[in-house]
């Protein structure tokens, strides 16, 4: 992780779960870390869990990932303060349990899931890439995907979540080609966890199943970031022992 010392990271969905664990891990690893979240006060509270030097490296920005104006303002603020972003962790995600694709009057839920899991991810990736390209930075973009981005479990109650994560799988490969064809050495990685113990409704409903902890995924992020410049981890799947799917 030496190459990232003093570099700038942005983490979306940083107020809880994987995002909260990730901003703490990155700040401890020496990165100037911006946690984007609607509940920005919860990101600020995370500073109390960090040692002195890491505490100073953690910053928060209020951002609703479904609103382009919030995303643009957040990246503009990072540029004004530190010149731009070197690492982007697209962690913000949404699943609405109990709502199916065919459930009546589900339009807003469907839009919220797609806007969060796909559109927000694309817009953040776009802004991060433009920042990296402008400064000739060999940065790294990480998407927090899901095992449901590679297979559809027979649940039928989390509407377009799996479809949106399949989209993340496709977007990862699309971005890899775009970055390659542009002649950059910017990396893009998809990390696909199994069930993780978070505040997401699907995790709560399935709590009796084997679960990962958010810190397990943060460790995976540190691993892919720590690989040599010649190495790109394109897909990393992380499952709890005993996972059935």
N, C-alpha and C positions, 0 to 999 in steps of 0.2 A: 504493500500500500504506500510505499515511499513516494511514488510518482504523483500521488494525489495530495500530499501534504500541502496545506495552504490553498488548495484548489476549492472551487465552489460547486456545491451540490444543491439541487432542488428536489424535494420529495413531496409528492401530492398525497392528499388524504393522510396528513401527518398527525391527526389529533388522537388516534387510538390504534390498537392492533398492530399490524405489520408496519404501518407508517410511523407510529410512535417508536417502535423498537428500532426502526431503521435510522431515524434522525439521531437517536442517541448513539447508535453504533458508528455512524459516519462522523459525528462530532468528536467522539472519543478517538477515532482513527485519524484525526487531524484535518478534516475537511471543514471549511466554512459552510454551514448547512442551513438552508432555508426550508422550513416546514410550512407547506401551504395547506390551509384548512378553513372550513367555515367556522368551526369552534376554535378560533385562534388562541383563546385563553388556555385551552388544554395543552397546546404546544408550549406556551410560556411556562406552564406548570412543570413540564418535563425537565426544565433547567435545574430544578431542585434535586433531580436524580443523577446529576452529572458532576464530576469533579470540577474544580475551579477553572482550569484552562479550557476544558471542553464546554463548560457552561457559557463561556464568552463566545464560542463559535456557533452556538445555536440561535437562530433568528426565526421569527414567525411572520407570515403574511396572510391576511385574511383573503381567502379566494374560494369562490364557488366554481368548481371545475366545469360546470355546465354553462357558464357564462363567459363568452370570449373576451368581453371587456375586462373581466377579472384576471384572466390569464395574461392578457397583454400588459395590464398594469403591473402584475407581479413580476414578469420578466423584465419590464422596464425598470422597476425598482432595483432588482438585482444588478442590472447593468449599470445603473447610476451609482450604486454603492461599491460594487466590486468588479465592474468591467464586463461581466457576463457569466454564463454557466458552463461548467466543464463536465458535470455528471447530472443526468436527469433520471429519477426513479419515478416512473408512472405507476403509482400504487393505488390511487383513488379508484374505488370500485363500489358497485351497488348491486344487490340482489334483493328482490322482494319475495319472500316466502309466502306460500299460500295463494299466489296469483299465477294462473296459467296463461299460455298464449291465447287460449280460446275463452278465457274468463270475460264475462260481460263488463263493459265500461272500464277496460284496463288501459285505455289509450295513454293516459298520463304516466302510468307506471312503466309502460313499454318505452315511452320517449325518455323518461328519466334514466332508465338502465342503459339505453343505447347512447344517450348524450354523455353519461358519466364514463362508461366502460370503453367506448370507442371514439366518439367525437372529441371529448376532452383529451384523451390520450394522443390523438392525431395533432390537435392544436398545440399541445405542450411540446410534443416531439418536433413539430415544425419550428417553433420559436427557439427551442434549444439548438437545433441544427443550424439555424440562421446565425445564432450567437457564436457557435463553434466555428462555422465557416468564415465568418467575418474576422475572427481572430486567429485563424489557421490552427485551431486546437484539435488534437486527436482525442476527442471526448468519448463518452460512453452513455448510451441510452438503455435503460433497463425497464422492461414491461413486467409488472406483476400479473401474470396470466393465471391459469387454473388448469387442473387436470381435466376440467369440463370444457376446456378449449381444445381437447383432443378426443373426447368421447362424450356421449350424452348418457347420463345416468337415468335409470327408469324411475324418476321421481315425479315429473310432471307438475311441479308446483312452484318453480322459480322462473317462470315465463321465459323471456328471451336472454336470460343470463348466459346459458351455454352458447347460444348463437353469437352473443357479443364477444365471448371469449374465443370462439372459433375465429372471429374477426381479428382478434389480437394476434392469434397465431399467423394468420395470413398477412397482417400488417407488419409483423416482425420480419417475415421473409421479403415482403415488398420493400421495406426500408433497407434491409441488407443489400438488395440489388441497387436501390437508388444511391446509397452511400458508396457502393463499389463503382458504379458507373460514373459517379461524380469525381472519382479519383481520390476519395478521402480514406483515412484510416480510422474513422469514427466507428466504434463498435455498437452493435445493438444485440440485446439479449432478452429472451423470454424466460421467465422463471415461473414454473407451473406447480404450485403447491397442491397437495391434497387438502383434507379438512384441517383448518387452523382455528385455534380457540380465540375468536375475536367477538366483537359486538354485532357482527353481521347476523341477521335473523336465521339464516340457514345453519350457521355454526351452532347457535343456541339450540335449535330444534334437534340437531343430531349429536348433541354433546355426549351421548353414551358411546359413540363410535371412537376408535383411536384418533387422537388429535395431535397435531403439531402445535408448538408454541410460536408466537410471533418472532421471538428471538432466533428460532431455527431458520426462518426465512431471511432475517437480517444477516445471519451468518453466511447464507448462500449468496447474498448480494456482495458482501465483502470478498467472498471467494472469487466471483466472476470479475470484480473490479481489480482484484489483485493479480490477475493473470498477466503474463508478459505482453508487450504490445503486439507481438506476432500471433497471439492466441485469441480467438473469439469463441466464447461459449455461446452457441446459438440458442440452445434450449437446455434448461436445467429443470428436471422434474424432481420434486421433493415430496415423498409420501411418509406418513407415520407407519411404523412397524405394525403389521396387522391390518392395514388398509385393504378393503375388499374390492375396491374398484380401481 
